[in-house]
Amino acid sequence: MNTETRAAVRIDVETGTRSSAIWIGEGIAEQLPSLLDGHGIGKRRFIVSSPVIWRLHGQQLQHVGNGGEPILIPDGERFKNLQSVSRIYESLIRAGADRGSAIVAVGGGVIGDTAGFAAATYLRGISLAHVPTTLLAQVDSSIGGKVGVNHALGKNMIGAFHQPAVVAIDPLLLKTLPRREFRSGLYEVVKYGMIASRELFDRVARHTKEIFAKDPDMLLPAIVESCRIKAKVVSEDERESGPRRILNFGHTVGHALEAVTRYRRYRHGEAIALGMLAAADLGVARGALAERERQALAQLIAQLGPLPTVSDLGTDEVLEAIRRDKKVVNGRLHFVLAIEIGATMTVDDVTEDELRGVLKRLGLR
């Protein structure tokens, strides 16, 4: 058995402004109070979660919070908004939370992003810890300090950078995760393989069955490697001025698909899977990516399971959403292309005609 499935693994994210400690291991959630104490997290700890997550994990995790009853907000991308943040503020204010208090976010990416934005802005910033309960949150959204909410006109348009002090990743919390949600997280693992690790990509392809079965010998190393890749990128570029842009592979089209469907059709990872297919198509069209590499990506995505349809969506509305993408800087869209499995490049000269062709080939009308 891989030793990383036996003992907790610690990965540090050093950004120059604040450090984060990522702890990964089976049963690590049970150790969270001592972890928070060890990292100097405030004594008053307010849990933010959702009713569904708290029903599944509340009995196990209630010992983490001592700020009164957990603050429960609706889950789902359409509830990742300022109204949910306001509910958190109101609970904190009524409880007398001060600058020495901390928020402990228990849930998936929506809960983590929303609670994280509340932590970043309440009293101009209080401490934050994450206990991610979905695979996507464990390998991606809980790491790196990006917090924020959606706007009706775009995904994550309102946000901040606020590094968590601690991220406690416990694969045992994934036992209650529905298969579709688990698969959504696996698409993000595939993304890490595409941008930085052919070995990770190939391992997911070879051991899909074991990973879906949550075999710790296969699942935990995939989580650890994904976290290490993201931690390294974030440490080099916290605020996405350069190298961190590679983490957006698949996100330009993916976020647009989420926005035009009002965050109701796609799980985030599903939208990113479609976005990766689009980015790979564009890479081949530009001569940056070999067709066999694109086919390998398409085959692995298909192997993981079905994706929701895009055939009823119009290219014009998706292009309009792309124009509002937060990756547009000074009027130029920064688009991440794969050049091979395990390596990318960023370009800023993708034309609307190119994007239209990619979307048509993806299946949009």
C-alpha positions, 0 to 999 in steps of 0.5 A: 500500500502506498504510504500516503494512504496510511499517514496524513500528508502536509502540503504548504502553500507559500504566497508571500502574504500568507501561508496555507497548510493542506492536510490530506489523510483518512480521518483527518477531519476528526483531528481538525480542532487540534489542527486549528489550534496548532495553526493559531486559528481563532477560538470562536469558530463558526461553521458554514455549511448547507442543510444537506451536507450538515445532515450527512456530516454534522454529527461527525464535525459538530465538535469543530465549531464553538460559535453556536449553531452552524450557519446553513446556506443553500447549496448549488451554483445558483445560490452562490450569490451575495444574498447567501453571503448576506445571510452569513454576515447577519449570523456573524453579526448577531453572534458578535463575531469579531476579528479573532473569530474564524469561519470553517467552511464544510462542504463543496466548492459552492459552500467554500467559495461563498463562505470564503468570500464572507471570511475575506470581507467580514470586518475586512477579513477573518481567518478561514479553514476548509473541510471540503466534502466533494472531490472537486473541492478537495482537489481544486476549489478549497486550495489557492485562496480564490473566493467569490460568488456568481452574478447573473451575467457571469461566473465568479465575477465578484470575489477576492483572494483570501488564503485559508489557514488550514485545508483538511482533506479527508477522503472518507468524507467522499463516501456519501458523494453521489457518483455524478458529483464524484465524476465531476471532481474527476474531470478536475483531476484530469485537468491537472494531468493535462496541464502538468502530469502525463503520469497522473492522466495515464493513471486515471485512465488505467485505474478508472474503475478503482478510483470510482470504487474509492480504492484508497491506493488509487484515490488518495495519491490522485488527490495528493498529486492534484493538490501538489500541482495546484499548491506549486502553481499558486505559490508561484503566482497567487493572483493569476498574473501569469503562471496560475493561468494554466489552472484555467484550462477548460474554464473559458468555455466551461464557465460560459456554458454554466452562465448561459444555463443559469448554473442549473444544467452542469456540475462545475466539473462537467462544464470544465470537461466540455471546456477542455474538449473545446480547448483541445479542439482549438489546440489541434486547429492551431497546430499546437496539439497533436490529434492523438493527444486530443483523442486521448483526452476525449476518450478519457472524458467519455470513459468517465461517463456521460456529459449533459447536452450542449446541442440546444445552446446557441453559439452567440449566447456562449460567445457573449458570456465569453466576452464577459469572462474575468480572464479578459484583460485589457480587452484581450482574452487569455486562453489556455491551450494544451500543447501535449498531455502535461503541458500548456501555453497561454495565448491572447489572440484567439479570434471570435471566428475560431471560438465560433468554429470550436463551439460548433464542433462541440455541438452547439447550434 
